[in-house]
Amino acid sequence: MNRYEHISLSAYNTFMINAKCETLYKVHSVEELKSILSAEKAPFFILGGGSNLLISKDQDITFLKNEISGREITQEDDEMIHLTVGGGENWHELVLWAVENGYGGLENLSLIPGTVGASPIQNIGAYGVELDQVFHSLNAVRLSDGKQFTFHKDDCAFGYRDSVFKKKYKGQFFITHVTYRLTKKNHQINISYAPLAARFEKKPTIKQVSDAVIEIRQSKLPDPKVLGNSGSFFKNPIVKQVFHDQLKQEFPDMPAYVMKEGYMKIPAGWLIEQAGWKGKRVGDAGVYKNQALVLVNHGTASGPEIWALAQQIISDVAEKFGITLSPEVNII
C-alpha cells in the first residue's frame, strides 16, 4: 500500500484547492483496505477522482484514495451482460471501453469526471439517463469494522443525484466494486435531451450518442486540468407544478422538464444566468463563461472563497425566483 503524510490535496481534487491532509492512503485491494482500517483510527474520508468535492480547509483526518481496478463480465446471455468494475477505475474510460465493445447503457454518461466507486453515491446522470437505469449491485466495506456487504438496486434508495450513501450511510462505506447491467444488442437509445435529438435525423448508434455527448460537454464545460472546477456545482431544482406555473407567468422563457407527476425540474444554470452571475468573477473564484452551473478556480482561489461565491449565488437566485439552490458537490 502507499501511505503519505502531510501532503497537499491539490492533485487529488479537480478544483485544485491547495489544502493539506494528515494522512493519505492509496488503496488497491480489499485486503489493503482492511489492513488500513485495522491500523488507523476514524474518521476517514474516501477519495475517488476528487471531481465532486470542495475542500474548505486543511484536513486532520485520514484520506482513502480508491485505486481498485479491474473489469470483468460476471454474467452474460444473448441480450445482456453484467460487468463488474473496480471502484477506482476512471468513469469516462469505462464508458469509452463499453461503447467500443458494443455494450449499451452508459453512452449518455460520457465524459462525466470521477471514478466508478463514486457513480452510485451520486447516482450520476446526464442527457436523459441516470446511473440507476443500468445499475445492478455494488460491493462495499464498512469502515467501522471492515465487514463486506453487497447492495442491490432496491437497497440504494436512488433519487435525483442521491442515494442512501449520501444520507443514511454517508461516509460509512468504501465501495470496492460496482456491477452494471448493459445491453449487447437492441440498445435502448435515449436522445430525449433536446440538444441530442437535434443532431440526429435517424436512430443513432451508441457510439454516435457518446460522441455527441462528448462534443456537447466539451463545448460547455472547462477541462479541469486547465481550469479548476467540479463540473455542475448545483443540483437542478425540482419544484411543484403549481409553483412552476406561477414562475412561468412571470418568466415565460424559463425552460423546465417534467419529472414525476406534479413536479418540474428547472435548469439551475438558467436561474444563475438570469440572476446575473454567468461569467462573473470574485477574485480567483468565478462562474464559467459558457455554463453558469459551473464554478471555477481561476488560479489560487481557496475553498472558503469558492464557497462564499456559491452562497452569494444561492442568495441572489432565492431573492429573484424564490428557489433555494442546493450544492451537488460534497463540501468538507
Buried (B, 14 or more C-beta within 10 A) or exposed (E): BEEBEEBBBBEBBBBBBBBBBBBBBBBBBBEBBBBBBEEBEEEBBBBBBBBBBBBBEBBEBBBBBBBBBEBEEEEEEEEBBBBBBBBBBBBBEBBBBBBEEBBBBBBBBBBBBBBBBBBBBBBBBBBBBBBBBBBBBBBBBBBEEBEBEEBEBEBBBBBBBBBBBBEEBEBBBBBBBBBBBBBBEEBEBBBEBEBBEEBBEEEBBBBBBBBBBBBBBEEBBBEBEEBBBBBBBBBBBBBEBEBBEEBBEEBEEBEBBEBEEEBBBBBBBBBBBBBEBBEBBBBBBBBBEEBBBBBBBEEEBBBBBBBBBBEBBBEBBBEBBEBEBEBBBBEB
